[in-house]
Structures are given as C-alpha cells and as structure tokens.
Amino acid sequence: MIKKITLSSLCTLILLFCLSQTVLAQRVPKRKIRKLIRQSEINRDHFTGFALYDPEKKKMVYELNADKYFIPASNTKLYTFYACLQMLGDSIPGLRYVVKGDSLIFWGTGDPAFLHSTLKSTKAFDLLKNAPQKLFYCASNYNGNFYGVGWPYDNYSDYYQAEITAMPLEDNVAVIKADKQGGLQIIPSYLKRYLQADSTYHPPKFTVHRDLASNQFKYPVRPVPPNFHEEIPWKTSAELTLALLEDTLKRSINLIDLKMPADAKLLYSAAADSVYKRMLLPSDNFIAEQLLLVCSSTLGGGMLSIEAAIAYCKKNLMNDLPDEPQWVDGSGLSRQNLFTPRTTIALLVKIQDKVANEQKLHSLLPTGGISGTLKNAYQTDKGIPFVWGKTGTLNNNHNQSGYLITRKGKRLLFCYMNNNYTRPTADIRNEMVRVMTEIHNRF
C-alpha cells in the first residue's frame, strides 16, 4: 500500500533538502583541501606549512606542518601590526619635549613619519621650526644597534635595509638621481659633500657605492645615465641627525645628554592607519622597525627598545598563541624569526577581532589583483578581489598569510609557508596562487 504524501510533509522534505544543501555549500571538505595541497608536486620538494581556518566555526579546516616553525620573512609585519593596534592610538607618537625657560629640549620616539617621502608628516617639523626657544636634541634615549638581530651586513647599501634610529628623517635613505645637466643630485642635499667621483672605481654598470662604516658615497668617472635613480641608506649617528635637522629647519640645534622627565609632553604626528597601510602594502621594512620603537616609547621609562616592545607583546598581548613566537625584529629581515602557521592563524584572528571592521582591515592589506605586494600575484574574480594578506620573501623562503572569501561567501583565514626551496620563487608564488584560487572557486 502506497501512503499519500501530504502537502505539509512535502514542504517539510523540500525544506530539509534545501537546508542540507546549504550546510554542504557552507562546509569546506577537509579531504578536498588535503588533496589539493598534497597532490602538488611543487609543495613536495621543500618544507611546506599550511593552515586553513574557519572563523565562523572557530576550527581548522586543514593543517599541514602547522605546528612546525618556519622563517616568516615579512609575515613578521603582521605581528608588528598587531602590536601597534594594541599599543598605539589613532595617531603615531611623534616627539617628546619639555620647555625649560628659554630652551626646548626634545627626544625622538622612533616615529617613521617625520618628513617621510610618502607620509610627509610635518607636525614635529612645524613645532621645532616655529618654537621661540633655543633647541636642544637628546639622542640618548636609544642605545640599541642600528640593525636588527641577525640582519645581514652585506645588504647595508640596499634601500630596504635602512638603519634604526630614535629620530629618523626622510626614510633614513639617500636618493641619488641624474639631473638635467648630466650630473648627480642627492637628497637630502646636505649629503652632497660626501658624494664624489672616484677614478679607481670601475663597476660593470653605473652605480653609486657607499662605504660600509661611513657616509662616503662614490661613483665612477663616466657619463651619468639620463634616468639614473638609486636609493642607499645612510650611516646614522646622533651628529648626522643633528646636522640634517639644522639643515632642514635652518636653525641652530645643540646636542644634549639628558634623561627624559616623566612629564615630558607628547606631540602626535601622522594618522596611524596611513602609516600601517604604508608598512603593509609595499612591505616597508623601515616603517616596521621604527614602529616597534614607537611601541616601546609607550612603556614608560623614556628609553626606546625593540627588544622591550617584543618582550611586552609576548608577555601581555600574545601569551595565548598556540606556539611561542621566536620574534626578534619588526620587519622580518632576520632569519632568526620563527613562527608556526597555526600561531599566525591565531594572530590573524586577533587582528580581525581588534580591527572589528572587515572593510577597513582589507583596505590596510595588500589586495590580490588590486594593490600592494599581491597586485600582480592574483587575478580578481570578474573585477572582485577575494584575497587580502601579507607576503614574506627572503632567498629560498616565500610565504602568504591573510584572509580569503570564497565564491559562496565563506570567510576563511590562511597561512601558507614555504621554506628551503631551490626552484625560482615565481614557481612557488604561482603554485600558492593556484591553490588559493582553487579554494576560492570551489568552496
């Protein structure tokens, strides 16, 4: 005997079917992700770590070597970013100062925005330029190294390895370029006195070389290429900072050694979001390092220390991460940094919770097919981006960590790390893009 199905029963079955399909559509099958990762020949010829996290369910979708430590390179900037979100406000602390009688005494906070080539913060400049008092600069609140722990010295003349200082100016990088008369110009112009032709210098192509221990810049005696442009970090010192300030402000400044009093006034400079965006999109090492110094300036005591900022963050802001980060600098230039993929996922969750605005967070990060270091890596999906994250590259190491939205609207967090490969980095990057695009398309 065949039972008749009532209209209400039929509606119930249809509803249950639709609900089951919705659940299936929202679920990202672990076995399919495993197959996608493990069947990749490229992933198998080096040390690969991968973690994919579902923030809605608060659980990992898939992990491969997620508990193993990897060199993160510039993924380290995500840790610096979170430290800044927690320790700094809407604006970057730019200068500490006190007024005593006819004297204004000031200390740097590490603020990277001061006369920065892109950020162009002038608030500290305006204060010092227009102050009626005599100016005294105190550089003794930073006695750390000019390089981060484990930085390679053979990169000292590369634009991405500017030195760390309490009061940076103009990115701490000299810009040397051809002028219309066929000569060379250098910015800041104060450094012109150190730029000299050298008849004994014969590089394969026209280039400028800076001495390791000084600001002696030399170039070969030959015609300057019309479009020549080179950026070289200068050798920092309190004396050079003072000279550059005097040359820029057109004012006399004295160097003084004085402990910063607890009641020193604080002048804020650039909007924090603009600085973070400049750090993250082009992966600016200089800004990352200086921002950790700025973070340390909020700890009290008057001294600046990257080590102190990291120690504070690990103890107070990141003590709940799955695996303790081995974290030594702000930018990721050091190979002594070591993080696990699952710890970076946990950090991404913290960042997302702190910002609490998906659109704003996405705007601060490189966007696949649109901006920053992911602009040329990914294609958009019919003009719509689907991945936002931070890249990290050193020789033989390439990583990506961030946020992904699938075609079905599923929000996912990912950390994809590749260490110790010998093939071209382009092969690694293309494979990562293929895998993440497949996850976007299929789930």
C-alpha positions in Angstrom: 0.0 0.0 0.0 1.4 3.4 -1.0 1.0 6.1 1.5 0.0 9.5 0.2 2.3 12.4 1.0 0.5 15.4 2.3 1.3 18.9 1.1 2.8 19.8 4.5 5.0 16.7 4.5 6.3 17.5 1.0 7.1 21.1 2.1 9.0 19.7 5.1 11.0 17.4 2.9 11.8 20.2 0.5 12.9 22.4 3.3 15.1 19.8 4.9 16.7 19.1 1.5 17.4 22.8 1.0 18.8 23.2 4.4 21.1 20.2 3.9 22.4 21.7 0.6 23.0 25.0 2.3 25.1 23.2 5.0 27.0 21.3 2.4 27.6 24.5 0.5 29.0 26.2 3.6 31.2 23.3 4.6 34.8 23.2 3.2 35.6 19.5 3.0 39.0 18.7 4.7 39.7 15.8 2.3 39.4 18.0 -0.8 41.8 20.6 0.7 44.2 17.9 1.7 44.1 16.5 -1.9 44.7 20.0 -3.3 47.8 20.6 -1.1 49.3 17.1 -1.1 49.0 16.4 -4.8 51.1 19.5 -5.6 54.5 18.4 -6.9 55.9 21.8 -6.0 54.7 21.6 -2.4 56.6 18.2 -2.0 60.1 19.4 -2.9 60.7 21.7 0.0 59.4 22.4 3.6 55.7 23.5 3.3 53.4 24.6 6.0 49.7 25.3 5.5 46.8 26.1 7.8 43.2 27.0 6.7 40.8 28.2 9.4 37.1 28.7 9.5 36.4 31.7 11.8 32.6 31.1 11.9 33.1 27.6 13.3 36.3 28.6 15.1 38.1 25.5 13.9 40.8 24.5 11.5 39.7 23.2 8.1 43.1 21.6 7.3 46.6 21.7 8.6 50.0 20.6 7.2 53.0 21.1 9.4 51.0 23.8 11.1 52.8 23.2 14.4 56.3 23.4 12.9 58.4 26.6 12.9 59.1 28.5 9.7 61.1 31.6 8.8 58.3 34.1 8.2 60.2 36.9 6.4 57.8 39.8 6.0 54.9 37.9 7.5 56.6 39.3 10.7 55.0 42.6 9.9 51.6 41.1 10.9 53.0 40.7 14.4 54.3 44.3 14.4 50.9 45.5 13.0 49.0 43.8 15.9 51.4 45.3 18.5 50.7 48.7 17.0 47.0 48.1 17.1 47.2 47.3 20.8 49.8 49.8 21.9 49.2 52.9 19.8 46.2 55.1 19.3 44.7 56.8 16.3 47.9 58.8 15.7 51.6 58.0 15.9 53.5 59.5 18.9 55.9 61.8 17.1 58.1 63.7 19.6 58.6 64.1 23.3 59.7 67.5 24.6 59.9 69.8 27.6 60.2 73.6 27.8 62.7 74.9 30.4 63.0 78.7 30.4 64.3 79.7 27.0 65.1 76.2 25.9 63.0 73.5 24.2 64.5 70.0 24.7 63.2 67.2 22.6 63.6 63.4 22.2 62.6 61.2 19.3 60.1 58.4 19.6 61.2 56.4 16.6 58.4 57.9 14.5 59.0 56.9 10.9 56.6 59.5 9.5 58.8 62.6 10.3 59.5 64.1 6.9 58.8 60.7 5.3 58.9 60.8 1.5 55.4 59.5 1.2 53.7 60.1 4.6 55.1 63.7 4.8 54.2 64.3 8.4 55.3 67.9 9.3 53.8 68.3 12.8 57.1 67.8 14.6 58.9 69.9 12.0 56.4 72.8 12.5 56.9 72.6 16.3 60.6 72.8 16.0 60.7 75.3 13.2 58.4 77.8 14.9 59.4 77.3 18.6 60.6 80.6 20.0 63.0 78.8 22.4 66.5 77.6 21.7 66.5 73.9 20.5 68.3 71.0 22.2 68.2 67.5 20.8 68.7 64.5 23.1 69.6 61.2 21.4 70.4 59.2 24.5 67.0 57.5 24.8 68.0 54.9 22.2 71.2 53.0 22.7 70.3 49.9 20.6 72.0 48.6 17.5 71.4 50.3 14.2 70.5 46.9 12.7 68.0 44.3 14.0 69.1 41.0 15.4 70.5 38.7 12.7 70.4 41.2 9.8 73.0 40.6 7.0 75.7 43.3 6.7 76.2 42.6 3.0 72.9 44.3 2.4 73.8 47.5 4.1 73.6 49.6 0.9 70.2 48.2 -0.2 67.3 50.6 0.1 65.2 48.1 2.1 67.7 47.9 5.0 67.7 51.4 6.4 69.3 51.8 9.8 67.2 52.1 13.0 67.4 55.4 15.0 65.5 57.4 17.6 64.6 60.2 15.2 64.6 59.1 11.6 64.4 61.7 8.8 63.3 61.2 5.2 63.2 57.4 5.5 66.9 57.3 6.5 67.6 56.7 2.8 69.6 58.9 0.4 68.0 59.3 -3.0 70.6 59.8 -5.7 69.5 60.6 -9.3 70.5 62.2 -12.5 69.8 65.9 -13.0 69.1 67.7 -16.3 72.7 68.8 -16.6 74.1 65.2 -16.7 75.3 65.3 -13.1 74.1 63.7 -9.9 71.9 65.1 -7.2 71.5 63.6 -3.7 68.6 64.1 -1.3 69.0 65.2 1.4 71.2 67.9 -0.2 73.4 68.0 3.0 74.9 64.7 1.9 76.3 66.3 -1.3 79.6 67.0 0.4 80.1 63.2 0.7 79.3 62.3 -2.9 82.4 62.1 -5.0 83.6 60.7 -8.3 86.3 58.1 -8.0 88.6 57.3 -10.8 89.6 54.0 -9.2 86.0 52.7 -9.1 85.0 50.6 -12.1 81.7 48.8 -11.6 80.2 46.9 -14.5 77.4 49.4 -14.8 77.0 53.0 -13.4 76.2 52.8 -9.7 76.9 54.6 -6.5 78.7 52.8 -3.7 78.6 53.8 0.0 81.4 52.9 2.4 80.3 50.4 5.0 81.3 52.4 8.0 80.8 56.0 6.8 78.8 58.2 4.5 81.4 58.4 1.8 79.5 57.9 -1.5 81.5 57.3 -4.7 80.6 56.9 -8.3 82.6 56.1 -11.4 84.1 58.7 -13.7 81.8 58.1 -16.7 78.6 59.7 -18.1 75.6 59.5 -15.8 72.7 57.6 -17.4 69.8 60.0 -18.0 67.3 58.1 -15.9 69.7 57.0 -13.2 68.0 56.6 -9.8 69.3 54.8 -6.7 68.4 54.7 -3.0 71.0 54.0 -0.4 70.6 54.0 3.4 72.9 56.5 5.1 75.1 55.7 8.1 73.1 57.1 11.1 74.6 58.9 14.1 73.3 61.5 16.6 75.7 64.0 15.0 74.3 63.4 11.5 70.7 63.6 12.7 71.6 66.9 14.3 73.2 68.2 11.1 70.3 67.2 9.0 67.8 68.8 11.4 69.8 72.0 11.4 70.0 72.0 7.6 66.3 71.3 7.2 65.0 73.6 9.9 67.5 76.4 9.1 68.1 76.7 12.8 70.9 76.1 15.3 70.4 73.0 17.5 72.6 71.7 20.3 73.1 68.1 21.3 72.4 67.3 24.9 72.5 64.2 27.1 69.6 64.4 29.5 67.2 61.7 30.9 63.7 62.3 29.7 61.5 63.5 32.6 58.2 61.6 33.2 56.2 64.8 32.5 57.6 65.3 29.0 54.9 66.5 26.6 53.9 64.3 23.7 53.3 65.5 20.2 51.4 63.2 17.8 52.2 63.0 14.1 50.6 61.1 11.3 47.3 59.2 11.4 48.1 55.6 12.4 46.1 53.9 9.7 48.0 55.7 7.0 51.3 54.6 8.5 50.2 51.0 8.9 49.0 50.9 5.3 52.3 52.2 4.1 54.1 49.5 6.1 51.9 46.6 4.9 51.1 47.3 1.2 54.7 47.8 -0.1 56.1 45.8 2.8 58.2 48.7 4.1 61.0 47.4 6.4 62.0 50.8 7.6 58.5 51.7 8.9 58.1 48.3 10.6 61.3 48.6 12.6 60.6 52.2 13.6 57.0 51.4 14.6 58.3 48.8 17.2 60.5 51.6 18.6 57.4 53.8 18.8 55.6 51.0 20.6 58.4 50.8 23.2 58.0 54.6 23.8 54.6 53.9 25.4 56.0 51.6 28.0 57.4 54.3 30.3 60.9 54.9 31.4 61.9 57.1 28.5 64.1 54.5 26.7 63.4 53.1 23.2 64.0 49.4 22.7 62.7 46.9 20.1 63.6 44.1 22.4 61.4 45.6 25.2 58.5 46.1 22.8 58.6 42.5 21.7 59.0 41.2 25.2 56.0 43.2 26.3 53.9 41.9 23.4 54.8 38.3 24.0 54.0 38.5 27.7 50.9 40.6 27.7 49.3 40.5 24.2 50.3 37.2 22.6 50.7 34.9 25.6 47.7 32.8 24.4 49.1 31.9 21.0 49.5 28.1 20.3 53.3 28.2 19.9 55.5 30.9 21.4 56.9 33.1 18.6 60.6 33.4 18.2 60.4 37.1 17.3 63.4 39.4 17.0 62.7 42.3 14.7 59.8 44.3 13.3 60.2 43.7 9.6 61.2 40.1 9.1 64.7 40.8 7.7 66.2 38.4 10.2 66.2 34.7 9.7 66.1 34.3 13.4 62.3 34.9 13.4 60.4 31.7 13.6 56.6 31.3 13.7 54.3 28.3 13.2 51.4 28.5 10.7 48.8 27.9 13.4 50.2 30.7 15.5 50.0 33.1 12.6 46.4 32.0 12.1 45.7 32.8 15.8 47.3 36.2 15.3 45.1 36.8 12.2 42.1 36.1 14.4 43.4 38.6 16.9 43.9 41.3 14.3 40.5 40.7 12.8 38.9 41.0 16.3 40.8 44.1 17.1 40.0 46.0 13.9 36.4 44.7 14.0 35.7 46.1 10.6 36.3 43.8 7.6 36.3 46.6 5.0 38.8 48.7 7.0 41.1 45.7 7.6 41.0 44.7 3.9 41.9 48.3 3.0 45.1 48.2 5.1 46.4 44.9 3.5 47.7 44.1 0.0 44.8 43.0 -2.1 45.0 40.3 -4.7 44.9 41.8 -8.2 44.5 45.3 -6.8 47.2 46.6 -4.6 50.5 46.1 -2.8 52.6 43.0 -3.0 49.6 40.9 -4.1 48.7 43.2 -7.0 50.4 41.2 -9.7 50.1 37.8 -8.0 46.4 37.2 -8.2 43.7 37.9 -10.7 40.4 39.3 -9.5 37.2 37.3 -9.9 35.4 39.4 -12.6 36.8 42.5 -11.0 36.1 41.5 -7.4 39.1 40.7 -5.2 39.0 37.6 -2.9 42.3 37.5 -1.0 43.9 40.0 1.3 47.1 39.3 3.1 50.8 39.7 3.8 53.6 38.3 1.7 57.0 37.4 3.0 60.1 36.7 0.9 63.8 36.0 1.6 66.1 33.9 -0.5 64.6 30.4 -0.6 61.6 31.4 1.5 58.2 32.7 0.4 55.0 32.9 2.4 51.5 34.4 2.4 49.1 34.8 5.3 45.7 36.5 5.4 42.0 36.4 4.6 40.1 34.8 1.8 36.4 34.9 0.7 35.1 32.1 -1.5 32.6 32.4 -4.3 29.9 31.1 -2.0 30.7 33.8 0.5 32.7 31.7 3.0 35.2 33.7 5.1 38.5 31.8 5.7 41.9 32.6 7.2 45.0 31.1 5.8 48.8 30.8 6.4 50.8 29.2 3.6 54.6 29.0 4.3 57.4 27.7 2.0 61.0 27.4 3.3 64.2 26.0 1.9 63.2 25.6 -1.8 65.8 25.9 -4.6 63.5 26.5 -7.5 62.6 30.0 -8.6 60.4 32.0 -6.2 58.0 32.6 -9.1 57.2 28.9 -9.2 56.3 28.9 -5.5 54.2 32.0 -5.7 52.3 30.7 -8.8 51.5 27.5 -7.0 50.3 29.3 -3.9 48.1 31.5 -6.1 46.7 28.4 -7.9 45.8 26.6 -4.6 44.2 29.7 -3.0 42.3 30.5 -6.2 41.0 26.9 -6.4 39.8 27.2 -2.8 38.0 30.4 -3.7 36.4 29.0 -6.8 35.3 25.6 -5.4 34.1 26.3 -1.9 
